[in-house]
Amino acid sequence: MDDAQTAHPGPAEGTGGPEGTKVTRAPGGAEGARGSEGPEGPKGREDREGRDWYVDDRCTNCDVARQLAPGLIGEVGGRSELLRRPSGDAEERLLHAAAFACPTRSIRPPSRRLDTALDPFPLPLDDTVQLCGHNSPHTAGANSYLLRRPSGTLMMVDTPRWSDPLAARYEKLGPVTDVLLTHRDHAAHGRRYADRFGARLWIHEGDLDAAPDADRVLRGTETAEIADGVLAHPLPGHTRGSVLYVADERYCFSGDSFYWSRSTDDIEVAESVTWYSIEELAASLARTADRLRFEWLLPGHGDRKHLPATHMAQRIRRLTARARDMRPQPIDFTAVRW
């Protein structure tokens, strides 16, 4: 084991999270709201007629549903709303994907109940990466992924909501050897999934208090190869212990360090939701940008994007230049450019 990683056994699952920070939250709910598979709690919008899909009032404006059903679900007044009725089976499937990913289960069919037979997750993005779906309110609704390795084993990057049936579903795809946490905000279910899979749990020392029982701890700012073809790039900024995981020079699991913005059609950082230091994030990008090569941008929050590696490299360099001029600002979820 090299200096970049150390074993760190411990007894308890950690959840961690920033405290004492001034926060402006999106209208319509608070991070960590609860949801269920059954009928909605609050009635929601009064103008529904009982026969259309709808978004109930627990929506926290996390953007997950809009990523999966673009054109059908959009942002209206600081929350997600159904823009129009689905047309045909393909669009119905998009709405079911949005519904089963939504962390508050706010996307509802006319029956108000979700049919588990129509759950599409895990959803293949290509032949190597699958989107886990079932985003958790305890990770602020973050996306999580399964990365298949040439040996047939899998790595989980961040985690979906915890349940035994979900864990069994993911296990059917193959042995999961590692659970890779990108940072503290996404640590809530890491230990439970790692224990269920018999997998190693990874986190950076900067966020270790969120997962004090991690099996592998990344240290410092040097890039570390944690498995054949899988690199961990420490990128302090969003949090002190944020990490990018890049696999096969194709897939970049960026956590909350940067994401694809539909509104700007470019790679962005959420400078209005940076818990640790925007200046440190700018320095991290400057230190790391030339080492990054990938085609798929796969963030925890914000949209995904697939482009040629040369195009991604150009955009990362431009992002690095823009980040130099960013300055600290109060936490404001409403200012995120989805």
C-alpha positions as CSV (number, residue, x, y, z in Angstrom):
1,M,0.0,0.0,0.0
2,D,1.5,3.3,-1.0
3,D,1.4,6.7,0.7
4,A,-1.8,7.7,-1.1
5,Q,-3.9,5.0,0.5
6,T,-4.0,3.4,4.0
7,A,-6.2,0.8,5.6
8,H,-8.5,2.4,8.2
9,P,-10.8,-0.1,10.0
10,G,-13.5,1.2,12.3
11,P,-16.8,0.2,13.9
12,A,-19.4,2.7,12.8
13,E,-21.1,4.1,9.7
14,G,-20.6,7.9,9.3
15,T,-22.8,10.3,7.5
16,G,-21.1,13.7,8.0
17,G,-22.0,17.0,6.5
18,P,-21.2,20.7,6.7
19,E,-22.4,22.7,9.7
20,G,-22.7,26.3,10.6
21,T,-22.9,27.6,7.1
22,K,-25.4,30.2,5.8
23,V,-27.6,28.4,3.3
24,T,-30.3,29.5,0.8
25,R,-32.3,26.5,-0.2
26,A,-34.5,26.0,-3.2
27,P,-38.2,26.5,-2.8
28,G,-40.4,23.5,-2.4
29,G,-38.5,21.5,0.3
30,A,-35.3,20.9,2.2
31,E,-32.4,18.6,1.5
32,G,-33.1,15.3,3.2
33,A,-36.9,15.2,2.8
34,R,-38.4,11.8,3.1
35,G,-40.3,9.9,0.4
36,S,-41.9,6.5,-0.1
37,E,-43.1,4.1,-2.8
38,G,-46.7,4.7,-1.7
39,P,-49.2,7.5,-2.2
40,E,-48.0,11.0,-1.8
41,G,-48.1,12.8,1.5
42,P,-48.9,16.5,0.7
43,K,-51.7,16.8,-1.9
44,G,-49.4,18.9,-4.2
45,R,-50.7,21.1,-7.0
46,E,-54.4,21.7,-6.8
47,D,-55.0,21.8,-10.5
48,R,-54.4,18.1,-11.2
49,E,-57.4,16.1,-12.4
50,G,-56.3,12.7,-11.2
51,R,-55.4,11.3,-14.5
52,D,-52.1,12.9,-15.4
53,W,-48.5,12.5,-14.2
54,Y,-47.6,15.2,-11.7
55,V,-44.9,16.4,-9.3
56,D,-45.9,16.6,-5.6
57,D,-44.9,19.3,-3.2
58,R,-42.1,17.4,-1.6
59,C,-39.9,18.3,-4.6
60,T,-36.5,19.8,-3.5
61,N,-35.5,21.0,-7.0
62,C,-32.5,18.5,-7.1
63,D,-32.6,18.3,-10.9
64,V,-32.6,14.4,-11.0
65,A,-36.0,14.0,-12.7
66,R,-35.2,16.7,-15.3
67,Q,-32.0,14.9,-16.3
68,L,-33.9,11.7,-17.0
69,A,-37.1,13.2,-18.6
70,P,-35.9,16.3,-20.4
71,G,-38.8,18.1,-22.2
72,L,-41.3,16.3,-20.0
73,I,-40.2,17.7,-16.6
74,G,-38.7,21.1,-16.3
75,E,-37.9,23.8,-13.7
76,V,-40.8,26.1,-13.0
77,G,-40.6,28.6,-10.1
78,G,-37.7,26.9,-8.4
79,R,-39.1,23.3,-8.5
80,S,-39.7,20.6,-11.0
81,E,-43.0,20.5,-12.8
82,L,-44.6,18.3,-15.5
83,L,-44.4,20.3,-18.7
84,R,-46.7,18.2,-20.8
85,R,-48.3,14.7,-20.9
86,P,-46.1,11.9,-22.2
87,S,-46.7,10.8,-25.8
88,G,-46.3,7.1,-26.3
89,D,-44.5,4.3,-24.5
90,A,-41.0,5.7,-24.8
91,E,-41.9,8.9,-23.0
92,E,-43.8,6.9,-20.3
93,R,-40.6,5.0,-19.7
94,L,-38.7,8.3,-19.3
95,L,-41.2,9.4,-16.6
96,H,-40.9,6.0,-14.8
97,A,-37.1,6.4,-14.8
98,A,-37.5,9.9,-13.3
99,A,-40.0,8.6,-10.7
100,F,-37.8,5.8,-9.5
101,A,-34.7,8.1,-9.3
102,C,-36.4,11.0,-7.5
103,P,-35.1,11.1,-3.9
104,T,-38.4,12.3,-2.5
105,R,-40.5,10.1,-4.8
106,S,-42.3,13.3,-5.9
107,I,-42.8,12.2,-9.6
108,R,-46.2,10.5,-9.5
109,P,-48.2,8.6,-12.2
110,P,-52.0,9.0,-12.4
111,S,-52.6,6.1,-10.0
112,R,-50.3,7.8,-7.4
113,R,-48.5,4.5,-7.0
114,L,-45.4,3.3,-8.8
115,D,-45.4,-0.1,-10.4
116,T,-42.1,-1.7,-9.5
117,A,-42.3,-3.9,-12.6
118,L,-41.6,-0.7,-14.6
119,D,-38.4,0.3,-12.6
120,P,-35.6,0.5,-15.1
121,F,-32.7,0.6,-12.7
122,P,-29.8,0.0,-12.9
123,L,-29.9,1.7,-16.2
124,P,-27.0,1.1,-18.7
125,L,-25.3,4.2,-20.0
126,D,-23.1,2.0,-22.2
127,D,-21.6,-1.4,-21.8
128,T,-19.4,-0.4,-18.8
129,V,-21.3,2.0,-16.6
130,Q,-24.8,1.8,-15.2
131,L,-26.8,4.5,-13.4
132,C,-28.0,3.1,-10.1
133,G,-31.1,5.3,-9.8
134,H,-33.1,5.3,-6.5
135,N,-31.3,8.5,-5.3
136,S,-31.2,9.0,-1.6
137,P,-32.5,11.9,0.4
138,H,-29.6,11.3,2.7
139,T,-27.0,12.1,0.0
140,A,-28.9,15.2,-1.2
141,G,-30.3,13.2,-4.1
142,A,-26.9,12.4,-5.6
143,N,-26.5,10.1,-8.6
144,S,-24.5,6.9,-8.2
145,Y,-23.0,4.5,-10.6
146,L,-21.8,0.9,-11.1
147,L,-18.5,0.6,-13.1
148,R,-17.8,-2.8,-14.6
149,R,-14.2,-3.9,-14.8
150,P,-12.7,-6.3,-17.4
151,S,-12.6,-9.1,-14.8
152,G,-16.4,-9.0,-14.5
153,T,-16.4,-7.4,-11.1
154,L,-18.0,-4.0,-10.3
155,M,-17.2,-0.8,-8.4
156,M,-19.9,1.3,-7.0
157,V,-19.3,5.1,-7.1
158,D,-21.3,6.8,-4.4
159,T,-24.4,5.1,-3.3
160,P,-28.2,5.0,-4.0
161,R,-30.7,4.8,-1.1
162,W,-30.2,1.8,1.0
163,S,-32.6,-1.2,0.9
164,D,-32.0,-5.0,0.9
165,P,-33.9,-5.5,-2.4
166,L,-31.8,-2.9,-4.1
167,A,-28.6,-4.4,-2.9
168,A,-29.7,-7.8,-4.1
169,R,-30.5,-6.3,-7.5
170,Y,-27.1,-4.8,-7.9
171,E,-25.4,-8.0,-6.7
172,K,-27.0,-9.9,-9.6
173,L,-24.8,-7.9,-12.0
174,G,-21.6,-9.3,-10.5
175,P,-19.4,-9.1,-7.4
176,V,-18.9,-5.5,-6.1
177,T,-15.4,-5.2,-4.9
178,D,-15.2,-1.5,-4.0
179,V,-17.5,1.4,-2.9
180,L,-15.8,4.7,-3.9
181,L,-17.0,7.8,-2.1
182,T,-16.4,11.0,-3.9
183,H,-16.8,13.1,-0.7
184,R,-18.6,13.5,2.6
185,D,-22.0,14.5,1.3
186,H,-22.5,11.1,-0.4
187,A,-21.2,8.9,2.5
188,A,-24.5,8.1,4.2
189,H,-25.0,4.5,2.9
190,G,-21.4,3.6,2.1
191,R,-20.7,1.3,5.0
192,R,-24.0,-0.6,4.6
193,Y,-23.4,-1.3,0.9
194,A,-19.7,-2.2,1.4
195,D,-20.6,-4.6,4.2
196,R,-23.4,-6.2,2.2
197,F,-21.1,-6.7,-0.8
198,G,-18.0,-7.6,1.2
199,A,-16.4,-4.6,-0.6
200,R,-13.7,-2.1,0.4
201,L,-15.0,1.4,1.3
202,W,-12.9,4.3,0.1
203,I,-12.8,8.0,1.1
204,H,-10.2,10.8,1.3
205,E,-8.7,11.7,4.7
206,G,-10.1,15.2,4.3
207,D,-13.6,13.8,4.7
208,L,-12.8,10.9,6.9
209,D,-15.1,12.0,9.7
210,A,-18.0,11.2,7.4
211,A,-16.9,7.6,7.0
212,P,-14.5,6.9,9.9
213,D,-14.7,3.2,9.3
214,A,-13.5,3.3,5.7
215,D,-11.3,0.4,4.7
216,R,-9.1,2.5,2.4
217,V,-8.2,6.2,2.9
218,L,-6.7,8.4,0.2
219,R,-4.2,10.9,1.4
220,G,-2.7,14.1,0.1
221,T,-3.2,15.5,-3.3
222,E,-1.2,13.1,-5.5
223,T,-3.0,10.9,-8.0
224,A,-3.3,7.3,-6.9
225,E,-4.0,4.2,-9.0
226,I,-6.5,2.3,-6.8
227,A,-7.2,-0.5,-9.3
228,D,-6.0,-1.5,-12.7
229,G,-7.1,1.4,-15.0
230,V,-8.8,3.4,-12.1
231,L,-7.2,6.6,-10.9
232,A,-8.2,8.7,-7.9
233,H,-7.5,12.4,-8.2
234,P,-7.9,14.3,-4.9
235,L,-9.6,17.6,-5.7
236,P,-10.2,19.6,-2.5
237,G,-12.6,22.4,-3.0
238,H,-16.3,21.5,-2.8
239,T,-15.2,19.7,0.4
240,R,-11.8,19.2,1.9
241,G,-11.8,15.6,0.9
242,S,-13.4,15.6,-2.6
243,V,-12.0,13.1,-5.1
244,L,-12.4,12.4,-8.8
245,Y,-12.3,8.8,-10.0
246,V,-11.3,8.3,-13.6
247,A,-11.5,4.9,-15.2
248,D,-9.9,3.7,-18.4
249,E,-9.4,7.3,-19.6
250,R,-13.1,7.3,-20.5
251,Y,-15.2,7.8,-17.4
252,C,-14.8,10.7,-14.9
253,F,-16.9,10.3,-11.7
254,S,-16.7,13.9,-10.5
255,G,-18.9,13.8,-7.4
256,D,-19.8,17.5,-6.8
257,S,-16.6,19.0,-8.1
258,F,-17.9,19.8,-11.5
259,Y,-20.8,18.8,-13.8
260,W,-22.4,19.3,-17.1
261,S,-24.8,22.3,-17.2
262,R,-27.7,22.2,-19.7
263,S,-28.2,26.0,-19.3
264,T,-24.7,26.9,-20.3
265,D,-24.0,23.8,-22.4
266,D,-20.6,23.5,-20.7
267,I,-18.8,22.0,-17.7
268,E,-19.4,24.1,-14.6
269,V,-18.6,24.1,-10.9
270,A,-21.3,24.9,-8.4
271,E,-19.5,27.9,-6.9
272,S,-22.7,28.8,-4.9
273,V,-22.6,25.4,-3.2
274,T,-18.9,25.0,-2.2
275,W,-18.6,24.0,1.4
276,Y,-14.8,24.2,1.8
277,S,-13.1,26.7,-0.5
278,I,-13.7,27.9,-4.1
279,E,-10.1,29.2,-4.2
280,E,-8.9,25.7,-3.2
281,L,-11.0,24.2,-5.9
282,A,-9.5,26.6,-8.5
283,A,-6.0,25.5,-7.3
284,S,-7.0,21.8,-7.5
285,L,-8.2,22.2,-11.1
286,A,-5.0,24.1,-12.0
287,R,-2.9,21.2,-10.5
288,T,-5.0,18.4,-12.0
289,A,-6.5,19.6,-15.3
290,D,-3.6,18.5,-17.6
291,R,-3.7,15.0,-16.1
292,L,-7.4,14.4,-16.8
293,R,-8.5,12.5,-19.9
294,F,-12.0,11.2,-20.2
295,E,-15.0,11.1,-22.5
296,W,-17.9,10.6,-20.1
297,L,-18.6,13.2,-17.3
298,L,-20.6,11.5,-14.6
299,P,-21.3,13.8,-11.7
300,G,-23.2,13.3,-8.4
301,H,-25.3,16.5,-9.1
302,G,-25.9,18.1,-12.4
303,D,-26.2,16.4,-15.8
304,R,-24.1,13.8,-17.5
305,K,-22.3,14.3,-20.9
306,H,-20.5,12.2,-23.4
307,L,-18.0,13.9,-25.7
308,P,-14.7,13.1,-27.4
309,A,-11.8,13.2,-25.0
310,T,-10.2,16.2,-26.8
311,H,-13.4,18.2,-26.4
312,M,-13.6,17.4,-22.8
313,A,-10.0,18.4,-22.3
314,Q,-10.6,21.8,-23.9
315,R,-13.6,22.4,-21.7
316,I,-11.7,21.5,-18.6
317,R,-9.0,23.9,-19.5
318,R,-11.5,26.7,-20.0
319,L,-13.2,25.8,-16.7
320,T,-9.8,26.0,-14.9
321,A,-9.3,29.5,-16.3
322,R,-12.8,30.6,-15.2
323,A,-12.3,29.2,-11.8
324,R,-9.3,31.4,-11.1
325,D,-11.6,34.4,-11.0
326,M,-14.2,32.9,-8.7
327,R,-14.6,34.2,-5.1
328,P,-16.3,32.9,-2.0
329,Q,-20.0,33.5,-1.7
330,P,-22.8,32.4,0.6
331,I,-24.2,28.9,0.0
332,D,-27.2,29.3,-2.3
333,F,-28.8,26.3,-3.9
334,T,-31.1,28.5,-6.0
335,A,-28.1,29.9,-7.9
336,V,-26.9,26.6,-9.3
337,R,-27.0,26.7,-13.1
338,W,-28.6,23.3,-14.0
